Amino acid sequence: MTQRSTTETGLTIVIAPDEVDSRRDQAVLDVDLRGFFDLSPELLCVAGFDLYFKYLNPAWERVLGWTIDELMAAPLLDFVHPEDRRRAAEDMAKVTKESGTAEYVNRYRHADGSYRWLSWTATTAVDSDLFYAAARDITEDRRREQNLRASEERFRTLIQSAPGGILISDDSGRIIFANELVEDMFGYGPDELIDEPIEILVPEALRSSHGAMRAGFHRKPEQRQMGAYRDLNGVRSDGREFPVAVGLAPLPGEGGLFVAATITDMTEQRRFEQKLIRANAELEARIADLQRIGQEADLVSEMAELLQASQTDEEAHRVIERYAASLFTFGAGAVSLINESRNTVVNVVSWDSMSSGEDTFEPVDCWALRLSKVHAVGTETTHVVCPHIEPLDPPWSLCVPLLAQGEALGVLTVLFDADDFDSSEAFSPVHRLATSFADHIALSLSNLRLRNRLQIESIRDPVTGLFNRRHLVASLEREIARATRHESGLGIIMFDIDHFKHFNDTYGHGAGDAALATIGQTILSLVRAEDIPSRYGGEEFVIVLPGATLQQAADRAEQMRSELGSVPLVFAGRDLGQVSLSGGIAAFPDHGLTPESLIHAADRALYRAKDEGRDRLEIVAPD
């Protein structure tokens, strides 16, 4: 049980019972220490060599939460953190055994179970088995130190893991810190840059001026963002220069103005920028190509539409010439078509005041027609010029066959100067355009020919080549309307071959068709361009004579009958002699006002001619 004792000065001291008998200890306790113990924020104590507290000031209760009795009831090592006890025992042993002064730090248990860090200074009492100690609560200091160390570690980790190089220099330009990225970037080992001048990283040609720039920054320190000096170069330890981007930030400190620099190796970025520039240029060129291709496609589409609407070859040729000159502005050329006998190629269209060689040539004189594929000269692989353009000796030429439905209709020839193209790659767009152009021409011309052939077949008799009966009636309606408007005449002649059934029975139907064809071709040779010769049916023929009077029609009919009756007929090499024809003549408006009435009138006259003995002509008799 502890006991409290009061000194002469009124200071109350808590002491252990077994200590009150010592006069020497009592003398120590008689000292008036009230102000010292009560006012000191430090923890003051007297302890024996047995490591029990003998004396404690009130600060202990305030700092550790234990009562004085609780602290003095147990060995003081019981309050020390288990991890610190061995070291604390060693430190106290130095004090008690070596009679010296010691300073040490350990953790003391608080009444709530937590631990407080205490910084001790202890010394032995003279001629005593006691030692005095003063402890200071440094828990918050240690926490701040730990936080500072953690912060520094986080800062170092952050800097080391930063995506860019980070370097710090002092006010004299000496490097005091460089992260690993800076060391790797410039080719230095760990800490090799420390205490080196910053100019070691600057190209030699700029080192003398760099000091002045650094001094200028110190006079006016301000943060400068990355990329402010994108054209800077750094120099590696082996002397090689490379592009860098630098950002600067002032760091004021007790030792002066420090400068933090963020450094990025721009080598890959510059390489990427160059690639990007090239890619942009290629993209712009591609866009221009696409725009040109679009414009070309629009022109080709317009041309194809006009070609589809063309009624004659001449119209189609004019359309091709117009659009070829607009599309092939960089070269001359021609469109050449194979004739019906397929033994001659004829230039039907040319542009740019330049002939494609010979105006006519044989199909074998063009490699494109021989091979049925594009033949290009001036590329890296082909140097054989087509014979039909050899006289021109073009540095670049392109022959594209006009193919439709598996048949070659002709060839598109395009010639270029040497300055127009510098490579096969530049020649490729022209190749594509020429191929598209030729395909549209071939298809349109093929359709035009097919359309004309179908039209001819729809209005022509296949045996004689004359107009058929349907076309006769339609044309006669038109001519009657025209004659009515112009108050002009219109003659009509109807022929019939005499005894044609007997002719067929004698020589056969093949000979009969041959005779009809010969008669038909002879009639075509005897009529005017405006006349309408037709096969009315069987061996009957009708010829419409626009503008002719009845007498003029009679005269023409007699001439035709005489010529037709003298035409020799041959079939399969056999002479079949001649045939005679009977004819009837009528005229508008005297003998009818409609196609049916006029044809009927001529037919009546024809049958009267047959009744009168054949091989003769009759005019419609008055009703």
C-alpha positions in Angstrom: 0.0 0.0 0.0 1.4 3.4 -1.0 1.5 6.3 1.3 1.3 10.0 0.7 3.8 12.4 2.5 3.7 16.1 2.7 7.0 18.1 2.6 7.6 21.3 4.6 6.8 23.3 1.5 3.4 21.6 1.2 4.4 19.3 -1.8 2.5 16.0 -1.7 4.6 13.1 -2.8 3.4 9.6 -3.3 6.0 7.1 -2.1 6.3 3.4 -1.4 6.0 2.3 2.3 9.4 0.6 2.3 11.1 3.8 1.3 10.2 6.1 4.2 12.7 4.6 6.5 15.6 5.8 4.4 16.8 9.2 5.7 18.7 9.7 2.4 15.7 9.1 0.3 13.6 11.2 2.6 16.0 14.1 2.1 15.4 13.9 -1.6 11.7 13.8 -1.1 11.8 16.8 1.1 12.8 19.1 -1.8 10.0 21.5 -2.7 9.3 20.5 -6.3 5.6 21.6 -6.5 6.0 24.0 -9.4 8.3 21.7 -11.3 6.1 18.7 -11.1 2.7 20.4 -11.5 3.6 22.7 -14.4 6.0 20.6 -16.5 4.3 19.0 -19.6 6.9 16.3 -19.5 6.5 13.0 -17.7 8.9 13.1 -14.7 9.6 10.2 -12.5 11.9 8.5 -10.0 12.4 4.8 -10.3 14.4 2.2 -8.4 16.9 -0.2 -9.8 14.2 -2.8 -9.2 12.3 -1.1 -12.1 9.4 0.1 -10.0 8.3 3.7 -10.1 9.0 5.5 -6.8 7.7 8.8 -7.8 5.5 10.2 -10.7 4.3 13.7 -11.5 0.7 14.3 -12.6 1.6 14.5 -16.3 1.6 10.7 -16.3 -2.1 10.4 -15.5 -2.8 13.0 -18.2 -0.8 11.4 -20.9 -1.3 7.7 -20.3 -4.7 7.6 -18.6 -3.5 5.4 -15.7 -3.7 6.6 -12.1 -0.5 7.1 -10.1 -1.3 4.0 -8.0 -1.8 1.9 -11.1 1.5 2.9 -12.6 3.4 2.3 -9.4 1.8 -1.0 -8.7 3.5 -2.9 -11.5 7.1 -3.0 -12.9 7.5 -0.2 -15.4 8.5 -2.7 -18.1 4.9 -4.1 -18.0 3.7 -1.0 -19.7 6.3 -1.1 -22.5 5.2 -2.5 -25.8 6.2 -6.2 -26.1 8.3 -5.4 -29.2 10.2 -2.7 -27.3 10.7 -4.4 -23.9 14.1 -6.1 -24.7 15.5 -2.9 -26.0 14.0 -0.9 -23.0 15.5 -3.4 -20.5 18.9 -3.0 -22.2 18.6 0.8 -22.1 17.7 0.8 -18.4 20.5 -1.6 -17.6 22.9 1.0 -19.0 21.5 3.5 -16.6 21.4 1.3 -13.5 24.7 -0.6 -14.0 26.8 2.0 -15.7 25.6 4.9 -13.7 25.3 7.0 -16.8 22.8 9.0 -18.7 20.9 7.3 -21.5 18.4 8.5 -24.1 16.0 6.0 -25.7 12.5 5.7 -27.2 9.8 3.2 -26.7 6.1 2.7 -26.7 4.1 2.8 -23.5 0.6 1.3 -23.1 -2.2 3.8 -22.5 -5.1 2.8 -20.3 -7.4 2.4 -23.3 -5.0 -0.2 -24.7 -3.3 1.9 -27.3 0.3 2.9 -27.1 2.0 6.2 -26.9 5.5 6.9 -28.1 7.8 8.3 -25.3 11.2 9.8 -25.7 13.3 9.2 -22.5 16.2 10.8 -20.8 17.4 8.9 -17.7 20.3 9.2 -15.3 21.2 7.7 -11.9 21.0 9.5 -8.6 24.3 10.1 -6.9 25.0 7.5 -4.2 21.6 6.0 -4.7 19.9 2.9 -6.1 17.4 5.3 -7.8 17.4 6.8 -11.2 15.6 9.9 -12.5 13.9 10.1 -15.8 12.0 12.6 -17.9 9.8 11.3 -20.7 8.2 13.3 -23.5 5.1 12.2 -25.5 6.3 12.1 -29.1 3.4 10.1 -30.5 2.2 13.0 -32.7 5.8 13.7 -33.8 6.2 10.1 -34.7 2.9 10.1 -36.5 4.0 13.2 -38.4 7.3 11.6 -39.2 5.6 8.4 -40.4 3.2 10.4 -42.5 6.1 12.5 -43.8 8.0 9.3 -44.7 4.9 7.8 -46.2 4.3 11.0 -48.1 7.9 11.0 -49.3 7.7 7.4 -50.3 4.4 8.0 -52.2 6.0 11.0 -53.8 9.0 9.0 -54.8 6.8 6.2 -56.1 4.7 8.7 -58.0 7.7 10.3 -59.6 9.3 6.9 -60.4 6.0 5.6 -61.9 5.3 8.9 -63.8 4.8 8.4 -67.5 7.4 11.1 -68.2 10.9 11.9 -67.0 11.1 14.1 -63.9 14.2 16.0 -62.9 14.8 18.6 -60.2 17.7 21.1 -60.1 18.8 23.6 -57.5 19.3 27.3 -58.0 22.9 26.7 -59.3 21.6 24.4 -62.0 22.9 21.2 -60.4 20.7 18.1 -60.6 19.5 17.0 -57.2 17.0 14.4 -58.4 16.3 12.4 -61.6 13.8 9.6 -61.8 14.6 6.3 -63.6 12.9 7.5 -66.8 15.2 10.4 -67.1 18.2 8.2 -66.4 17.0 5.6 -69.0 16.1 8.4 -71.5 19.5 10.0 -71.4 21.4 6.8 -71.0 22.7 7.2 -67.4 22.9 4.7 -64.5 21.3 5.2 -61.1 22.3 8.5 -59.4 24.9 9.2 -62.1 23.2 12.5 -62.9 23.1 13.7 -59.2 25.3 16.9 -58.7 25.9 17.2 -62.5 25.1 20.5 -64.2 21.8 20.5 -66.1 23.7 21.5 -69.2 25.0 17.9 -69.4 21.7 17.0 -71.0 21.7 20.0 -73.5 23.3 19.7 -76.9 26.8 21.1 -76.9 26.0 23.9 -79.3 23.4 25.2 -77.0 25.1 24.8 -73.6 26.6 28.3 -73.5 23.2 30.0 -74.1 21.3 27.6 -71.8 22.8 29.2 -68.7 21.5 32.6 -69.7 18.0 31.1 -70.3 18.1 29.3 -66.9 19.0 32.6 -65.3 16.1 34.3 -67.1 13.8 31.7 -65.7 15.0 32.3 -62.2 14.4 36.0 -62.6 10.9 35.4 -63.7 9.9 31.9 -62.5 6.5 30.7 -63.9 5.1 27.4 -64.8 5.5 26.4 -68.4 3.3 23.7 -69.8 4.6 20.6 -71.6 4.9 21.3 -75.3 6.0 24.9 -74.9 9.3 23.9 -76.4 8.5 21.1 -78.8 11.5 21.8 -81.0 14.0 21.2 -78.3 16.6 18.5 -78.4 18.3 16.6 -75.6 21.7 14.8 -75.8 22.2 11.3 -74.5 25.3 10.1 -72.7 26.7 8.7 -76.0 26.4 12.1 -77.7 23.3 11.3 -79.8 20.7 14.0 -79.9 16.9 13.3 -79.8 13.8 15.5 -79.7 12.3 16.2 -76.3 9.4 18.2 -74.9 10.0 20.0 -71.6 7.8 21.6 -69.0 9.1 23.7 -66.2 7.7 24.5 -62.7 9.4 26.6 -60.0 9.7 25.0 -56.5 10.6 27.7 -53.9 12.5 26.2 -50.9 14.7 27.1 -48.0 17.8 26.5 -50.1 16.6 28.8 -52.9 14.6 28.3 -56.0 14.4 24.7 -57.2 13.2 23.9 -60.7 11.2 20.8 -61.6 11.4 19.7 -65.2 9.1 17.2 -66.9 10.9 15.7 -69.9 9.3 13.5 -72.6 11.2 11.7 -75.3 9.5 12.9 -78.5 11.3 10.5 -80.9 8.3 8.2 -81.3 5.8 11.0 -81.3 7.8 12.9 -84.0 8.0 9.7 -86.0 4.2 9.3 -85.5 3.7 12.9 -86.5 5.6 12.3 -89.7 3.5 9.3 -90.4 0.4 11.3 -89.6 1.5 14.0 -92.0 2.1 11.4 -94.7 -1.2 9.8 -93.8 -3.0 13.1 -94.0 -1.4 13.8 -97.3 -2.4 10.4 -98.6 -5.9 11.0 -97.2 -6.2 14.3 -99.0 -4.9 12.8 -102.2 -7.4 9.9 -101.7 -10.2 12.4 -101.1 -9.1 14.3 -104.2 -9.1 10.9 -106.1 -12.5 10.0 -104.8 -13.8 13.5 -105.8 -12.3 13.1 -109.2 -13.6 9.5 -109.5 -17.0 10.8 -108.5 -17.0 13.6 -111.1 -15.8 11.1 -113.7 -18.5 8.7 -112.7 -21.1 11.5 -113.0 -19.8 12.3 -116.5 -19.7 8.7 -117.6 -23.3 8.2 -116.2 -24.5 11.3 -118.1 -22.8 9.9 -121.3 -24.4 6.5 -120.8 -27.8 8.1 -120.4 -27.4 10.1 -123.6 -26.1 7.1 -125.4 -29.1 5.0 -124.4 -31.3 7.7 -125.8 -29.4 8.0 -129.1 -31.3 6.9 -132.2 -28.5 6.5 -134.6 -24.8 5.7 -134.7 -24.0 9.3 -135.6 -25.8 10.6 -132.6 -23.9 8.2 -130.3 -20.6 9.2 -131.9 -21.2 12.9 -131.2 -22.0 12.1 -127.5 -18.8 9.9 -127.2 -16.7 12.7 -128.7 -18.0 15.3 -126.3 -17.5 13.3 -123.1 -14.2 11.8 -124.2 -12.7 15.3 -124.5 -14.0 16.2 -121.0 -12.8 13.0 -119.3 -9.4 12.5 -121.0 -8.1 16.1 -120.6 -4.6 14.9 -120.2 -4.3 12.9 -123.4 -5.5 12.4 -127.0 -7.4 9.4 -128.3 -10.0 7.8 -130.6 -12.8 5.4 -130.6 -12.6 2.9 -133.5 -15.3 0.4 -134.5 -15.1 -2.8 -136.5 -17.2 -2.8 -139.7 -19.9 -5.3 -140.5 -17.5 -7.5 -142.5 -15.2 -7.5 -139.5 -12.1 -7.0 -141.6 -11.6 -3.2 -141.0 -11.5 -1.0 -137.9 -12.6 2.6 -138.6 -11.9 5.7 -136.4 -15.4 7.1 -135.7 -14.4 9.5 -132.9 -11.2 11.4 -132.0 -10.3 14.2 -129.7 -7.6 16.6 -128.6 -6.7 17.4 -132.3 -4.7 14.2 -132.5 -5.3 11.1 -134.6 -4.7 7.8 -133.0 -2.6 6.7 -136.0 -4.2 5.3 -139.1 -7.8 6.3 -139.7 -8.5 2.7 -140.7 -6.6 -0.5 -139.8 -7.1 -4.2 -139.6 -8.2 -5.8 -136.3 -4.9 -7.7 -136.1 -3.0 -4.3 -135.9 -4.3 -3.8 -132.3 -3.0 -6.0 -129.5 -6.1 -5.3 -127.4 -8.4 -6.7 -130.1 -6.1 -9.7 -130.6 -6.0 -10.5 -126.9 -9.5 -9.2 -125.9 -8.0 -7.4 -123.0 -6.4 -4.0 -122.1 -3.0 -3.4 -123.7 -1.0 -0.6 -121.9 2.3 0.7 -123.1 4.7 2.7 -120.8 4.0 0.6 -117.7 6.8 -1.4 -116.0 6.0 -4.6 -117.9 4.7 -3.7 -121.4 6.7 -1.9 -124.1 5.1 -3.4 -127.3 3.3 -0.6 -129.2 0.2 -1.5 -131.3 1.0 -1.3 -135.0 -1.9 1.1 -135.6 -0.3 3.8 -133.4 3.4 3.0 -134.1 3.8 6.1 -136.3 3.0 8.3 -133.3 5.5 6.5 -131.0 3.7 7.5 -127.8 5.5 7.1 -124.5 2.3 6.1 -122.8 -0.7 4.5 -124.5 -3.7 2.5 -123.6 -5.8 0.4 -125.9 -9.1 -0.9 -124.4 -11.2 -3.4 -126.4 -14.9 -2.5 -126.6 -16.5 -5.8 -125.6 -20.2 -6.5 -125.3 -22.0 -9.9 -125.2 -18.7 -11.6 -125.9 -18.1 -9.7 -129.1 -15.5 -7.1 -129.9 -17.1 -4.0 -131.3 -13.9 -1.9 -131.6 -11.2 -0.3 -129.4 -10.7 2.8 -127.3 -7.2 4.2 -127.8 -5.8 6.9 -125.4 -2.3 8.5 -125.8 -0.3 10.4 -123.2 2.8 12.5 -123.1 5.8 11.5 -121.1 5.2 14.3 -118.6 1.7 13.2 -117.8 2.8 10.2 -115.7 5.9 9.3 -113.7 4.9 5.8 -112.6 2.6 2.9 -113.2 0.8 3.9 -109.9 0.0 7.3 -111.4 -1.2 5.5 -114.5 -3.7 3.3 -112.6 -6.5 5.9 -112.3 -6.4 6.5 -116.1 -6.5 2.7 -116.6 -9.6 2.5 -114.4 -11.3 5.5 -116.1 -10.6 4.2 -119.6 -11.9 0.7 -118.7 -15.1 2.2 -117.3 -15.5 4.5 -120.3 -14.9 1.7 -122.8 -17.4 -0.6 -121.0 -20.1 2.0 -121.1 -19.4 2.7 -124.8 -19.4 -0.9 -125.7 -22.7 -1.6 -123.8 -24.4 1.4 -125.2 -23.3 0.8 -128.8 -24.3 -2.8 -128.5 -27.7 -1.8 -127.2 -28.1 0.7 -129.9 -27.3 -1.8 -132.6 -29.6 -4.3 -131.0 -32.4 -1.7 -130.7 -31.9 -0.7 -134.4 -31.9 -4.3 -135.4 -35.1 -5.0 -133.5 -36.6 -1.9 -134.9 -35.7 -3.0 -138.4 -37.0 -6.4 -137.8 -40.2 -5.0 -136.5 -40.8 -2.9 -139.7 -39.0 -4.8 -142.4 -39.9 -8.0 -144.2 -37.1 -10.5 -143.6 -37.2 -12.0 -147.1 -37.3 -8.9 -149.3 -35.8 -6.3 -147.0 -38.9 -4.1 -147.8 -41.1 -2.5 -145.1 -43.8 -4.9 -143.8 -47.5 -4.4 -144.0 -47.9 -2.9 -140.5 -45.3 -0.2 -141.2 -47.0 0.5 -144.5 -50.3 1.2 -142.9 -48.7 3.4 -140.2 -46.6 5.3 -142.8 -49.6 5.8 -145.1 -51.6 7.4 -142.3 -48.7 9.8 -141.7 -48.3 10.6 -145.4 -52.0 11.2 -145.9 -52.0 13.7 -143.0 -49.0 15.4 -144.5 -50.5 15.6 -148.0 -53.7 17.0 -146.4 -51.8 19.8 -144.6 -49.7 20.7 -147.7 -52.6 20.1 -150.2 -50.2 17.8 -152.2 -50.7 14.6 -154.0 -49.9 11.0 -152.9 -49.6 8.1 -155.3 -49.8 4.4 -154.5 -48.8 1.4 -156.6 -49.6 -2.2 -156.0 -47.6 -5.0 -157.8 -48.3 -8.7 -158.0 -46.0 -11.3 -159.5 -47.8 -13.1 -162.3 -48.2 -16.9 -162.0 -46.0 -17.0 -158.9 -47.7 -20.1 -157.5 -46.7 -21.9 -160.7 -43.1 -20.6 -160.2 -43.0 -22.0 -156.7 -44.5 -25.3 -157.8 -41.9 -25.5 -160.6 -38.7 -24.4 -158.8 -39.6 -24.9 -155.1 -40.2 -22.5 -152.3 -36.5 -21.8 -151.8 -36.3 -20.5 -155.4 -39.6 -18.5 -154.7 -38.0 -16.8 -151.7 -34.9 -16.0 -153.8 -37.1 -14.5 -156.5 -39.0 -12.4 -153.9 -35.6 -11.2 -152.4 -34.3 -10.2 -155.8 -37.5 -8.3 -156.7 -37.5 -6.6 -153.3 -33.8 -5.5 -153.7 -34.6 -4.2 -157.2 -37.6 -2.2 -155.9 -35.3 -0.7 -153.3 -32.9 0.4 -156.0 -35.7 2.1 -158.0 -37.4 4.2 -155.3 -36.6 7.6 -153.8 -35.5 8.1 -150.2 -38.9 9.4 -149.3 -40.8 6.6 -151.0 -42.2 3.7 -148.9 -41.7 0.3 -150.6 -43.3 -2.6 -148.8 -44.2 -6.2 -149.1 -48.0 -6.3 -148.6 -48.3 -10.1 -148.4 -47.3 -13.2 -150.4 -46.1 -11.9 -153.8 -47.8 -8.5 -153.5 -45.9 -5.3 -153.2 -47.1 -1.7 -152.4 -45.1 1.4 -153.1 -46.2 4.8 -151.6 -45.1 7.8 -153.5 -45.4 11.0 -151.3 -46.1 14.2 -153.4 -46.8 12.3 -156.6 -49.8 12.9 -158.8 -51.8 10.1 -160.4 -49.9 10.5 -163.7 -46.5 10.7 -162.0 -47.4 7.5 -160.1 -48.4 5.8 -163.4 -45.2 6.8 -165.0 -43.1 5.5 -162.1 -45.1 2.3 -162.1 -44.4 1.6 -165.7 -40.7 2.2 -165.3 -40.6 -0.2 -162.3 -42.7 -2.9 -164.0 -40.3 -2.8 -167.0 -37.2 -3.0 -164.8 -38.6 -5.7 -162.6 -39.7 -7.8 -165.6 -36.1 -7.8 -166.9 -34.3 -8.9 -163.8 -32.7 -12.3 -164.1 -33.6 -14.7 -161.3 -31.0 -17.2 -160.1 -31.1 -19.8 -157.3 -28.4 -22.2 -156.3 -26.5 -21.4 -159.5 -29.5 -22.1 -161.7 -31.0 -19.6 -164.1 -34.7 -19.2 -163.4 -35.4 -16.7 -166.2 -37.6 -13.6 -165.4 -41.1 -13.0 -164.1 -43.7 -10.4 -165.1 -45.7 -8.2 -162.8 -49.2 -6.7 -162.9 -49.9 -3.5 -161.2 -52.7 -1.2 -160.0 -52.4 2.6 -159.4 -54.4 4.9 -157.2 -54.0 8.4 -155.8 -55.0 10.5 -152.9 -57.5 12.2 -152.6 -59.2 11.0 -155.8 -59.4 7.4 -154.9 -59.6 7.4 -151.1 -59.0 9.4 -148.0 -57.8 6.6 -145.7 -55.0 4.0 -145.9 -57.6 1.2 -146.3 -59.6 2.9 -149.0 -56.4 3.8 -151.1 -55.0 0.3 -150.8 -58.4 -1.2 -151.7 -58.6 1.1 -154.7 -55.1 0.1 -155.9 -56.0 -3.6 -155.3 -59.1 -3.2 -157.5 -57.0 -1.8 -160.3 -54.5 -4.6 -159.9 -57.1 -7.3 -160.3 -58.4 -5.5 -163.4 -54.9 -5.7 -164.8 -54.8 -9.4 -164.1 -58.2 -9.8 -165.7 -57.0 -7.9 -168.8 -54.1 -10.4 -169.4 -51.5 -9.7 -166.8 -48.0 -8.0 -167.3 -49.7 -4.7 -167.4 -50.8 -1.7 -165.3 -54.3 -0.3 -164.6 -55.4 2.9 -163.0 -58.4 2.9 -160.8 -61.5 3.2 -162.9 -64.1 5.8 -161.8 -66.9 4.3 -159.8 
